[in-house]
Amino acid sequence: MNGGDEVVTAPVEPPQPLEWKFSQVFGERTAGEEVQEVDIISAIEFDKTGDHLATGDRGGRVVLFERTDTKDHGGSRRDLERLDYPIGRHPEFRYKTEFQSHEPEFDYLKSLEIEEKINKIRWCQTANGALFLLSTNDKTIKFWKVQEKKIKKISDMNLDSSKAVGNCSVASSSNSLSPRPYLANGGCPDRSYSSLSNELSFPPGGIPSLRLPMVASHETSLVARCRRVYAHAHDYHINSISNNSDGETFISADDLRINLWNLEISNQSFNIVDVKPANMEDLTEVITSAEFHPSHCNMLGYSSSKGSIRLIDLRQSALCDSHAKLFEEPEPPGTRSFFTEIIASISDIKFGKDGRYILSRDYMTLKLWDINMDSGPVSTFQVHEYLRPKLCDLYENDSIFDKFECCLSGDGLRVATGSYSNLFRVFGSSPGSTEATTLEASKNPMRRQVQTPSRPSRSLSSSLTRVVRRGAESPGVDANGNSFDFTTKLLHLAWHPSEKSIACAAANSLYMYYA
């Protein structure tokens, strides 16, 4: 207390670095096993509850996993916590079902092959126990419903096999001692209707061996059904889709346009962003990713190949660029090179859960932006700074164009992204945090852990925006002094919406970790 009126609060200490542990792996490869191209995972996404996880691959398949560690207690984790039920287990998942979402196609007008690879998956609101999700390849978006269906089978068929064969067997066994031929369908040849009716006389009390057909449900099966197909709206490859918080609309973005769709209307969309110039020779940047604000249904953000982010309000003219709020970092003088624009291109953006912060990933860094401050990022995290001297080699083998995704924890205290050699990095994003963890997508994730992360240092060129750069490592090697493998890359990962759990894709394997 200060003078009895003011309360002096102590500075909040940043959380301690997490110790990550291996949880599960699906599709683990054996040593020397060759990975099929169609099996490589190309998209990964948790639903809002964290009880379901979806992955898509280059073969056009979508695989669903469901959480199992809360089902044993008969409720969701949130309900159990509300009841003060002790929970010490980490999230565990099991295979649920899979379905073929997209098939390879051919555009005869443009003589263009359209591959079946799943680019993005987004979960939609559940209803009546059914799961709904959107999946897209380069050209076509599909709306899927996955629901349990009871398989009905007929039981207790016909007469007792020990006492009857065919429709005439009861009458013949009681009224005739001589065998007679019967047709395959149970009829009796060479019989008149009157003689047949006389022989088919039912005894008093009925026939005890007669069974009526009964339908019984023995088991349930998951069935995936395509509810809508949203096609023919993009001239260029779709790079992102995003659900709106209103639960009714979503956006899809390609290099030059962003379209707004209604989930119930598949033959019409509205173009809300168009950066295509009148003359394509004047094109200077393209759209690389787009995302709806998590709570404001009229607000969305999109990134560009020049490293900038624009925040637009759909209530204003979105097609007019002057109405967009621009976020970009000034280029330090004397640092421009041939690779500057290439590595500045943003490959992915994500809103924080509260919608105040935007996380972006370019080739070399993660950047955290405050939507209330357009002067520059509030934090910058060096992902693999040791690659900067090797940009020429990365350009020659096209690795410099790899598109890495990023994600934020549900509490907003940490961010994560992937790198090469199947590594991914977790950074503390709270003020004063020096957490910079390097993990490997294997059963021993801490094998390449950086023991002494570099201390944060302020950037002189952007000191007014409180930029903090963290995570730089020694050049040329990883944390253990090993050379890096650029052919193994961890592009896709997702953070559980409410727990300290990460799912990441290394080729065809899905690894899950917890802290």
C-alpha positions as CSV (number, residue, x, y, z in Angstrom):
1,M,0.0,0.0,0.0
2,N,1.2,3.5,-0.8
3,G,-0.5,6.2,1.4
4,G,-3.4,3.9,1.9
5,D,-4.8,4.6,-1.5
6,E,-2.6,2.9,-4.1
7,V,-1.7,-0.8,-4.4
8,V,1.8,-1.4,-5.8
9,T,1.8,-4.6,-7.7
10,A,5.1,-6.6,-8.0
11,P,6.2,-7.2,-11.6
12,V,4.9,-10.5,-13.0
13,E,7.6,-13.1,-13.4
14,P,7.7,-14.9,-16.8
15,P,6.7,-18.6,-16.6
16,Q,9.5,-21.1,-16.3
17,P,10.5,-23.0,-19.5
18,L,8.6,-26.1,-20.1
19,E,10.1,-29.6,-20.1
20,W,8.5,-31.4,-23.1
21,K,7.9,-35.1,-23.1
22,F,7.0,-37.6,-25.8
23,S,3.3,-38.7,-25.8
24,Q,2.3,-40.6,-28.9
25,V,3.2,-41.2,-32.5
26,F,1.0,-42.3,-35.4
27,G,2.5,-43.7,-38.6
28,E,6.0,-44.2,-37.2
29,R,8.6,-45.2,-39.8
30,T,11.0,-48.0,-39.3
31,A,14.7,-47.5,-40.0
32,G,15.3,-47.3,-43.7
33,E,11.6,-47.4,-44.6
34,E,10.8,-45.4,-47.7
35,V,8.1,-42.8,-47.4
36,Q,5.4,-42.7,-50.1
37,E,4.7,-39.2,-51.4
38,V,0.9,-39.6,-51.0
39,D,1.4,-40.4,-47.3
40,I,3.2,-37.1,-46.3
41,I,1.1,-35.0,-44.0
42,S,0.3,-31.6,-45.5
43,A,-2.2,-30.1,-42.9
44,I,-3.0,-30.5,-39.2
45,E,-5.7,-28.9,-37.0
46,F,-7.2,-29.2,-33.6
47,D,-10.9,-28.4,-33.1
48,K,-11.9,-25.7,-30.6
49,T,-12.5,-28.2,-27.8
50,G,-9.2,-30.0,-28.3
51,D,-11.0,-33.4,-28.3
52,H,-10.5,-34.0,-32.0
53,L,-7.5,-33.7,-34.3
54,A,-7.5,-33.8,-38.1
55,T,-4.7,-34.3,-40.5
56,G,-4.6,-34.1,-44.3
57,D,-2.0,-35.6,-46.6
58,R,-0.8,-35.3,-50.2
59,G,-2.9,-38.2,-51.2
60,G,-6.1,-36.2,-50.6
61,R,-7.1,-38.1,-47.4
62,V,-8.3,-36.7,-44.2
63,V,-7.6,-38.7,-41.0
64,L,-9.5,-37.9,-37.7
65,F,-8.3,-38.7,-34.2
66,E,-10.3,-38.4,-31.0
67,R,-9.2,-37.8,-27.4
68,T,-9.5,-40.8,-25.1
69,D,-8.1,-39.8,-21.7
70,T,-11.2,-37.9,-20.6
71,K,-13.8,-40.5,-21.8
72,D,-12.9,-42.9,-19.0
73,H,-14.2,-40.4,-16.5
74,G,-17.5,-39.7,-18.4
75,G,-17.0,-36.1,-19.3
76,S,-14.9,-33.4,-20.9
77,R,-11.8,-32.2,-19.2
78,R,-13.4,-28.8,-18.6
79,D,-16.4,-30.4,-16.9
80,L,-14.1,-32.5,-14.7
81,E,-12.1,-29.5,-13.7
82,R,-15.3,-27.7,-12.8
83,L,-16.1,-30.6,-10.5
84,D,-12.6,-30.4,-9.0
85,Y,-11.8,-33.9,-10.3
86,P,-8.1,-34.6,-10.1
87,I,-6.6,-35.0,-13.6
88,G,-3.0,-35.9,-13.9
89,R,-2.9,-37.5,-17.3
90,H,-1.8,-35.8,-20.5
91,P,-3.9,-35.7,-23.6
92,E,-4.1,-39.0,-25.4
93,F,-5.6,-39.6,-28.8
94,R,-6.6,-42.6,-30.9
95,Y,-7.4,-43.2,-34.5
96,K,-11.1,-42.4,-35.3
97,T,-11.7,-42.6,-39.0
98,E,-10.4,-41.5,-42.4
99,F,-12.0,-40.6,-45.7
100,Q,-10.9,-39.6,-49.2
101,S,-11.5,-35.9,-49.4
102,H,-10.1,-35.0,-52.8
103,E,-9.1,-36.8,-56.0
104,P,-6.6,-35.7,-58.7
105,E,-8.3,-33.7,-61.4
106,F,-7.4,-32.1,-64.8
107,D,-8.4,-28.7,-66.0
108,Y,-8.8,-29.1,-69.7
109,L,-9.3,-25.4,-70.4
110,K,-5.9,-24.6,-68.9
111,S,-4.2,-28.0,-69.5
112,L,-3.4,-28.0,-65.8
113,E,-3.2,-31.0,-63.4
114,I,-4.9,-30.3,-60.1
115,E,-3.3,-32.5,-57.4
116,E,-5.3,-34.0,-54.6
117,K,-3.0,-32.7,-51.8
118,I,-4.9,-31.2,-48.8
119,N,-3.7,-27.6,-48.3
120,K,-5.7,-26.7,-45.2
121,I,-8.3,-28.1,-42.8
122,R,-10.6,-26.1,-40.6
123,W,-13.1,-27.4,-38.1
124,C,-16.7,-26.1,-38.0
125,Q,-19.3,-26.0,-35.3
126,T,-20.6,-29.4,-34.2
127,A,-24.3,-30.2,-34.3
128,N,-26.4,-33.2,-33.1
129,G,-23.3,-35.2,-32.3
130,A,-21.9,-34.8,-35.8
131,L,-18.5,-33.4,-36.7
132,F,-18.2,-30.8,-39.5
133,L,-15.0,-29.6,-41.2
134,L,-13.7,-27.8,-44.3
135,S,-10.9,-29.2,-46.4
136,T,-9.3,-27.7,-49.5
137,N,-6.8,-28.5,-52.2
138,D,-5.5,-26.0,-54.8
139,K,-8.9,-25.3,-56.4
140,T,-11.8,-26.9,-54.6
141,I,-13.1,-26.6,-51.0
142,K,-15.4,-29.3,-49.5
143,F,-17.6,-29.2,-46.5
144,W,-17.7,-32.6,-44.7
145,K,-20.1,-34.1,-42.1
146,V,-18.8,-37.1,-40.1
147,Q,-21.4,-38.9,-38.1
148,E,-21.9,-42.2,-36.4
149,K,-24.5,-44.5,-38.2
150,K,-26.0,-47.6,-36.7
151,I,-25.6,-50.7,-38.8
152,K,-28.8,-52.6,-38.9
153,K,-28.9,-56.3,-39.5
154,I,-31.8,-58.8,-39.9
155,S,-31.9,-61.5,-37.3
156,D,-34.2,-64.6,-36.6
157,M,-34.9,-65.3,-40.2
158,N,-37.7,-67.6,-41.4
159,L,-38.6,-71.0,-40.0
160,D,-36.6,-73.3,-37.8
161,S,-34.1,-75.0,-40.1
162,S,-34.4,-78.3,-38.2
163,K,-38.1,-78.5,-38.9
164,A,-38.7,-76.7,-42.2
165,V,-37.2,-76.2,-45.6
166,G,-39.2,-74.0,-47.9
167,N,-42.7,-72.7,-47.7
168,C,-44.4,-76.1,-48.3
169,S,-42.3,-78.2,-45.9
170,V,-44.6,-77.9,-42.9
171,A,-47.7,-79.0,-44.7
172,S,-45.9,-81.8,-46.5
173,S,-44.3,-83.2,-43.3
174,S,-47.7,-83.4,-41.6
175,N,-50.0,-84.3,-44.6
176,S,-47.8,-86.3,-46.9
177,L,-45.4,-89.2,-46.4
178,S,-44.0,-89.2,-50.0
179,P,-41.3,-86.7,-50.9
180,R,-42.2,-84.1,-53.5
181,P,-40.0,-81.8,-55.5
182,Y,-39.8,-78.1,-54.6
183,L,-38.8,-75.1,-56.6
184,A,-35.9,-72.9,-55.5
185,N,-38.2,-70.2,-54.3
186,G,-40.2,-72.5,-52.2
187,G,-43.0,-73.3,-54.6
188,C,-44.4,-76.8,-55.4
189,P,-44.6,-77.8,-59.1
190,D,-47.7,-79.4,-60.6
191,R,-50.1,-78.2,-58.0
192,S,-53.5,-76.6,-58.4
193,Y,-54.4,-73.7,-56.1
194,S,-57.2,-75.7,-54.4
195,S,-55.0,-78.7,-53.6
196,L,-52.2,-76.4,-52.3
197,S,-54.5,-74.5,-50.0
198,N,-55.8,-77.8,-48.6
199,E,-52.3,-79.0,-47.8
200,L,-51.3,-75.6,-46.2
201,S,-53.5,-76.0,-43.2
202,F,-52.3,-74.4,-40.0
203,P,-52.7,-76.4,-36.8
204,P,-54.5,-74.9,-33.8
205,G,-52.2,-72.5,-31.9
206,G,-50.1,-71.8,-35.0
207,I,-46.8,-73.2,-36.1
208,P,-44.3,-72.9,-33.1
209,S,-41.2,-73.0,-35.4
210,L,-42.2,-69.8,-37.4
211,R,-39.9,-66.8,-36.8
212,L,-40.7,-63.3,-38.0
213,P,-37.8,-61.3,-39.4
214,M,-36.4,-58.8,-36.8
215,V,-34.1,-55.8,-37.4
216,A,-31.4,-55.2,-34.8
217,S,-28.6,-52.7,-34.5
218,H,-25.4,-54.5,-33.6
219,E,-22.7,-51.8,-34.0
220,T,-22.1,-48.3,-35.2
221,S,-19.9,-47.0,-38.0
222,L,-18.5,-43.6,-38.8
223,V,-19.7,-42.2,-42.1
224,A,-18.2,-39.2,-43.9
225,R,-20.5,-37.4,-46.3
226,C,-19.7,-34.4,-48.4
227,R,-22.4,-31.8,-47.8
228,R,-21.1,-29.0,-50.1
229,V,-18.5,-28.4,-52.8
230,Y,-17.2,-24.8,-53.3
231,A,-15.5,-24.7,-56.7
232,H,-14.6,-22.5,-59.7
233,A,-14.0,-19.4,-57.6
234,H,-10.2,-19.2,-57.7
235,D,-7.9,-18.7,-60.7
236,Y,-4.8,-19.3,-58.5
237,H,-4.0,-21.9,-55.9
238,I,-5.9,-21.6,-52.6
239,N,-3.4,-21.1,-49.8
240,S,-5.7,-20.7,-46.8
241,I,-9.2,-21.0,-45.5
242,S,-10.6,-19.6,-42.3
243,N,-13.9,-19.9,-40.4
244,N,-15.8,-16.9,-39.2
245,S,-16.8,-16.6,-35.5
246,D,-20.5,-16.3,-36.6
247,G,-20.5,-20.0,-37.5
248,E,-22.1,-19.3,-40.9
249,T,-19.4,-17.9,-43.2
250,F,-15.7,-18.6,-44.1
251,I,-13.1,-17.1,-46.4
252,S,-10.8,-18.6,-48.9
253,A,-7.6,-16.9,-50.2
254,D,-5.4,-17.4,-53.2
255,D,-2.4,-15.3,-54.4
256,L,-4.5,-12.4,-55.6
257,R,-8.0,-12.6,-54.1
258,I,-9.9,-13.4,-50.9
259,N,-13.5,-14.7,-51.2
260,L,-16.3,-14.8,-48.6
261,W,-18.6,-17.8,-48.6
262,N,-21.7,-18.9,-46.8
263,L,-21.5,-22.5,-45.7
264,E,-25.0,-23.2,-47.0
265,I,-24.4,-21.6,-50.4
266,S,-21.9,-23.3,-52.7
267,N,-22.5,-21.7,-56.0
268,Q,-21.9,-18.1,-55.0
269,S,-19.1,-16.2,-53.2
270,F,-18.2,-12.5,-52.7
271,N,-14.8,-11.1,-53.5
272,I,-13.8,-9.0,-50.5
273,V,-10.0,-8.5,-51.3
274,D,-8.5,-8.1,-54.7
275,V,-4.9,-7.1,-55.2
276,K,-4.7,-8.0,-58.9
277,P,-3.4,-5.0,-60.9
278,A,-4.9,-3.9,-64.2
279,N,-1.5,-4.9,-65.8
280,M,0.1,-8.0,-64.3
281,E,3.5,-6.6,-65.0
282,D,2.8,-4.1,-62.2
283,L,2.3,-6.9,-59.7
284,T,4.6,-6.3,-56.7
285,E,3.1,-8.6,-54.0
286,V,0.8,-11.5,-53.5
287,I,-1.5,-12.7,-50.6
288,T,0.2,-15.5,-48.7
289,S,-2.2,-16.2,-45.8
290,A,-5.6,-15.0,-44.5
291,E,-7.3,-15.5,-41.1
292,F,-10.6,-14.3,-39.5
293,H,-10.4,-12.6,-36.2
294,P,-11.4,-15.1,-33.5
295,S,-14.3,-13.0,-32.0
296,H,-15.0,-10.0,-34.3
297,C,-16.9,-11.5,-37.3
298,N,-16.3,-8.4,-39.4
299,M,-12.5,-8.3,-39.0
300,L,-9.8,-10.4,-40.8
301,G,-6.1,-10.2,-41.4
302,Y,-4.0,-11.2,-44.4
303,S,-0.3,-11.3,-45.1
304,S,1.7,-10.6,-48.2
305,S,4.9,-11.7,-49.8
306,K,6.5,-8.4,-48.8
307,G,6.4,-9.3,-45.1
308,S,3.4,-7.0,-44.2
309,I,0.1,-7.7,-42.6
310,R,-3.2,-5.9,-43.3
311,L,-6.1,-5.8,-41.0
312,I,-9.4,-5.0,-42.7
313,D,-13.0,-4.4,-41.5
314,L,-15.7,-5.9,-43.7
315,R,-18.1,-3.1,-42.8
316,Q,-15.9,-0.8,-44.8
317,S,-14.8,-1.2,-48.4
318,A,-12.4,-4.1,-48.1
319,L,-11.5,-3.8,-51.8
320,C,-10.1,-0.3,-51.1
321,D,-6.6,-0.8,-49.7
322,S,-6.7,2.6,-48.0
323,H,-9.1,1.3,-45.4
324,A,-6.8,-1.5,-44.3
325,K,-4.6,-1.1,-41.2
326,L,-1.0,-1.9,-42.2
327,F,1.6,-3.7,-40.1
328,E,5.1,-3.9,-41.3
329,E,8.6,-3.7,-40.0
330,P,10.9,-1.0,-41.5
331,E,13.9,-2.5,-43.3
332,P,17.2,-1.6,-41.5
333,P,19.4,0.5,-43.8
334,G,22.3,-1.3,-45.5
335,T,20.8,-4.8,-45.0
336,R,19.1,-5.3,-48.4
337,S,20.2,-8.1,-50.6
338,F,18.9,-10.4,-53.4
339,F,17.3,-12.6,-50.8
340,T,15.7,-9.8,-48.7
341,E,12.2,-10.0,-50.2
342,I,12.2,-13.8,-50.5
343,I,12.9,-14.4,-46.8
344,A,10.6,-11.6,-45.7
345,S,7.6,-13.3,-47.4
346,I,5.1,-14.4,-44.6
347,S,4.1,-18.0,-45.0
348,D,1.5,-18.2,-42.2
349,I,-0.4,-16.0,-39.7
350,K,-2.4,-16.9,-36.6
351,F,-4.5,-14.8,-34.3
352,G,-4.1,-15.2,-30.5
353,K,-7.1,-16.6,-28.7
354,D,-8.1,-13.1,-27.4
355,G,-7.6,-11.6,-30.8
356,R,-5.2,-8.9,-29.7
357,Y,-2.0,-10.4,-31.1
358,I,-1.1,-11.8,-34.5
359,L,1.7,-14.3,-34.9
360,S,3.5,-14.4,-38.3
361,R,6.1,-16.7,-39.7
362,D,8.6,-15.7,-42.4
363,Y,11.5,-17.8,-43.6
364,M,13.9,-16.8,-40.8
365,T,11.8,-15.5,-37.9
366,L,8.6,-15.6,-35.9
367,K,7.1,-12.2,-35.2
368,L,4.4,-11.2,-32.7
369,W,2.3,-8.2,-33.6
370,D,-0.1,-6.1,-31.4
371,I,-3.1,-5.0,-33.4
372,N,-3.2,-1.8,-31.4
373,M,0.4,-0.9,-32.5
374,D,1.2,-0.6,-36.2
375,S,4.8,0.6,-35.7
376,G,6.3,-2.9,-35.8
377,P,6.3,-6.2,-34.1
378,V,6.5,-6.3,-30.4
379,S,8.7,-9.4,-30.4
380,T,10.9,-11.2,-33.0
381,F,12.1,-14.7,-32.5
382,Q,15.1,-16.1,-34.5
383,V,14.2,-19.6,-35.7
384,H,17.3,-20.7,-37.5
385,E,19.6,-17.7,-37.9
386,Y,22.5,-20.1,-38.6
387,L,21.1,-20.6,-42.1
388,R,21.7,-17.0,-43.2
389,P,25.2,-17.7,-44.6
390,K,23.7,-20.6,-46.6
391,L,20.9,-18.6,-48.4
392,C,22.6,-19.2,-51.7
393,D,22.5,-23.0,-51.3
394,L,18.9,-22.8,-50.0
395,Y,17.9,-20.8,-53.1
396,E,19.5,-23.3,-55.5
397,N,17.7,-26.3,-54.0
398,D,14.4,-24.3,-53.6
399,S,14.4,-24.8,-49.8
400,I,14.2,-21.0,-49.4
401,F,10.6,-21.2,-50.7
402,D,9.5,-23.7,-48.0
403,K,6.3,-22.6,-46.2
404,F,6.5,-23.1,-42.4
405,E,3.4,-22.8,-40.2
406,C,3.2,-21.3,-36.7
407,C,1.0,-21.6,-33.7
408,L,0.3,-20.0,-30.3
409,S,-0.6,-21.7,-27.0
410,G,-4.1,-21.2,-25.7
411,D,-2.9,-19.0,-22.9
412,G,-0.8,-16.9,-25.3
413,L,2.4,-17.3,-23.3
414,R,4.3,-19.3,-25.9
415,V,4.6,-19.6,-29.7
416,A,6.0,-22.5,-31.8
417,T,7.1,-23.2,-35.3
418,G,9.1,-25.8,-37.3
419,S,12.5,-25.9,-38.9
420,Y,14.8,-28.4,-40.7
421,S,16.0,-31.8,-39.6
422,N,12.5,-32.4,-38.2
423,L,13.1,-29.8,-35.5
424,F,10.6,-27.4,-34.0
425,R,11.1,-24.5,-31.6
426,V,9.1,-23.2,-28.7
427,F,9.6,-19.6,-27.5
428,G,8.2,-17.8,-24.5
429,S,6.3,-14.7,-25.7
430,S,5.6,-13.1,-22.3
431,P,7.6,-10.0,-21.4
432,G,11.0,-10.9,-19.9
433,S,10.9,-14.5,-21.0
434,T,14.1,-16.1,-22.4
435,E,12.5,-19.4,-23.2
436,A,13.8,-20.8,-26.5
437,T,13.5,-24.5,-26.7
438,T,14.6,-26.7,-29.6
439,L,12.9,-30.1,-29.9
440,E,13.1,-32.9,-32.4
441,A,10.2,-34.8,-33.8
442,S,11.2,-38.1,-32.3
443,K,10.5,-40.2,-29.2
444,N,13.3,-38.2,-27.5
445,P,12.3,-34.6,-28.2
446,M,14.8,-33.0,-25.9
447,R,17.8,-34.7,-27.6
448,R,18.7,-31.4,-29.3
449,Q,17.7,-29.1,-26.5
450,V,19.6,-25.8,-26.3
451,Q,21.0,-25.8,-22.8
452,T,21.9,-22.1,-22.6
453,P,19.6,-19.9,-24.8
454,S,20.9,-16.6,-25.7
455,R,19.8,-13.6,-23.7
456,P,17.3,-11.2,-25.2
457,S,18.7,-8.1,-26.8
458,R,16.9,-5.0,-28.0
459,S,17.0,-4.0,-31.6
460,L,18.4,-0.5,-31.9
461,S,16.5,0.1,-35.1
462,S,13.2,-0.6,-33.5
463,S,13.6,0.2,-29.9
464,L,10.5,2.2,-29.7
465,T,8.4,-0.8,-30.6
466,R,9.9,-2.9,-27.8
467,V,11.2,-5.5,-30.2
468,V,12.9,-8.4,-28.5
469,R,15.0,-10.9,-30.5
470,R,15.5,-14.3,-29.0
471,G,16.7,-17.7,-29.9
472,A,19.8,-17.1,-32.0
473,E,22.2,-20.1,-32.1
474,S,25.7,-20.7,-33.2
475,P,26.0,-20.5,-37.0
476,G,26.2,-23.6,-39.3
477,V,25.3,-26.3,-36.8
478,D,22.4,-27.3,-34.5
479,A,22.5,-27.5,-30.8
480,N,24.5,-30.6,-30.8
481,G,26.9,-29.5,-33.5
482,N,25.3,-31.7,-36.1
483,S,24.9,-30.5,-39.7
484,F,21.4,-29.9,-40.8
485,D,19.3,-32.0,-43.2
486,F,17.3,-29.8,-45.5
487,T,15.4,-32.7,-46.9
488,T,13.6,-33.4,-43.6
489,K,11.5,-30.4,-42.7
490,L,8.8,-29.9,-40.1
491,L,6.3,-27.6,-41.9
492,H,3.0,-28.3,-40.0
493,L,2.2,-28.2,-36.3
494,A,-0.7,-27.2,-34.1
495,W,-1.0,-26.3,-30.4
496,H,-3.8,-27.8,-28.3
497,P,-6.3,-25.0,-27.6
498,S,-6.4,-25.4,-23.8
499,E,-3.4,-27.5,-22.8
500,K,0.4,-27.6,-23.0
501,S,0.4,-30.1,-25.9
502,I,1.7,-29.9,-29.4
503,A,1.0,-32.1,-32.5
504,C,3.5,-31.9,-35.3
505,A,4.0,-33.7,-38.6
506,A,7.3,-35.1,-39.8
507,A,6.8,-36.6,-43.3
508,N,4.1,-39.3,-42.8
509,S,4.4,-39.4,-39.0
510,L,2.3,-37.5,-36.5
511,Y,4.1,-36.8,-33.2
512,M,2.4,-35.5,-30.1
513,Y,4.2,-34.0,-27.1
514,Y,3.1,-32.6,-23.7
515,A,4.7,-30.6,-20.9
